[in-house]
Amino acid sequence: MNGPQDLGGAMGFGPVVPEPEDEIFHAQWEKTALALTLAAGALGRWNIDTSRHARESIPPARYLSFSYYQIWLTALEQLLRQAGLVTEAELREGRSLEPPRPVTPLKAADVGAVLARGTPYDRPAQAPARFVPGQPVRTINEHPPGHTRLPRYARDKQGVVERVHGVFVFPDSHAHGQGEAPQWLYTIRFEGREIWGQSADLGITLSVDAWESYLEPL
């Protein structure tokens, strides 16, 4: 979706100000926000693409005024409501008002192993890759109302296949409970002027990871 998270090339937001690499949290509550998100995700009621879409779905005026972990907490509230794990009244009151729902919580002693293991999203190939490195392609011009990993600024643009990664779960369907629908995943390299126009510096390139259904041959 063309949500507030998709800002590539948008003007008026000021310069990007990098933060120190070792500055992970700005306040104690941000640590709690991360812990809650990980613990709730481990319940298995939603997947990573569903959670990304929940963040994208925050109304733009709120999203752009929130800090990073405010966005995470707001999306988590939405996910918990959708899963039937909390009610609106409980969120408003900040306490449990109904009997607890049956869940299998992530234990503190298991967190390290769970994070280290991660979640694999690669899948066996069911057909050969449609594109090969060095092949020119054009991205599709689609503006779906649901989740997509094709940035708005990289749609309907000509590039070259830089790398073939393998087959991976397709986020656009996975986010909405429509199955994994795995597809080949590629890195596509674009010239800066193809993306940003004639004012872009010569020699600048941009690489985007794109699923096969995002691409058309030239």
LINTA-V300073 format. One record per residue. D_CENTER is the distance of its C-alpha to the mean C-alpha in whole Angstrom. Layout:
d_center=D_CENTER
d_center=D_CENTER
This chain:
d_center=11
d_center=13
d_center=12
d_center=13
d_center=9
d_center=11
d_center=14
d_center=14
d_center=18
d_center=19
d_center=22
d_center=24
d_center=21
d_center=23
d_center=23
d_center=20
d_center=22
d_center=21
d_center=21
d_center=23
d_center=21
d_center=23
d_center=22
d_center=19
d_center=20
d_center=23
d_center=24
d_center=25
d_center=23
d_center=19
d_center=20
d_center=21
d_center=18
d_center=16
d_center=19
d_center=18
d_center=15
d_center=15
d_center=18
d_center=17
d_center=14
d_center=17
d_center=19
d_center=17
d_center=17
d_center=14
d_center=11
d_center=7
d_center=6
d_center=9
d_center=8
d_center=4
d_center=7
d_center=10
d_center=9
d_center=8
d_center=12
d_center=14
d_center=16
d_center=16
d_center=20
d_center=18
d_center=15
d_center=17
d_center=19
d_center=17
d_center=17
d_center=14
d_center=15
d_center=16
d_center=13
d_center=12
d_center=15
d_center=15
d_center=12
d_center=14
d_center=17
d_center=16
d_center=15
d_center=18
d_center=20
d_center=19
d_center=20
d_center=23
d_center=23
d_center=24
d_center=26
d_center=26
d_center=29
d_center=28
d_center=25
d_center=28
d_center=30
d_center=28
d_center=30
d_center=30
d_center=33
d_center=32
d_center=33
d_center=30
d_center=28
d_center=28
d_center=26
d_center=26
d_center=24
d_center=23
d_center=26
d_center=26
d_center=28
d_center=25
d_center=22
d_center=23
d_center=23
d_center=20
d_center=18
d_center=20
d_center=20
d_center=16
d_center=15
d_center=15
d_center=14
d_center=16
d_center=19
d_center=22
d_center=23
d_center=25
d_center=26
d_center=26
d_center=24
d_center=25
d_center=24
d_center=26
d_center=25
d_center=27
d_center=27
d_center=26
d_center=23
d_center=22
d_center=19
d_center=19
d_center=19
d_center=18
d_center=16
d_center=15
d_center=15
d_center=12
d_center=8
d_center=8
d_center=7
d_center=10
d_center=11
d_center=14
d_center=16
d_center=16
d_center=17
d_center=21
d_center=21
d_center=23
d_center=22
d_center=23
d_center=22
d_center=22
d_center=21
d_center=20
d_center=18
d_center=19
d_center=18
d_center=14
d_center=13
d_center=12
d_center=8
d_center=10
d_center=13
d_center=11
d_center=10
d_center=13
d_center=15
d_center=17
d_center=17
d_center=15
d_center=17
d_center=16
d_center=17
d_center=18
d_center=15
d_center=17
d_center=16
d_center=18
d_center=20
d_center=21
d_center=24
d_center=23
d_center=26
d_center=24
d_center=21
d_center=23
d_center=26
d_center=30
d_center=29
d_center=27
d_center=28
d_center=30
d_center=28
d_center=25
d_center=22
d_center=19
d_center=17
d_center=13
d_center=12
d_center=13
d_center=14
d_center=17
d_center=17
d_center=16
d_center=19
d_center=23
d_center=26
d_center=28
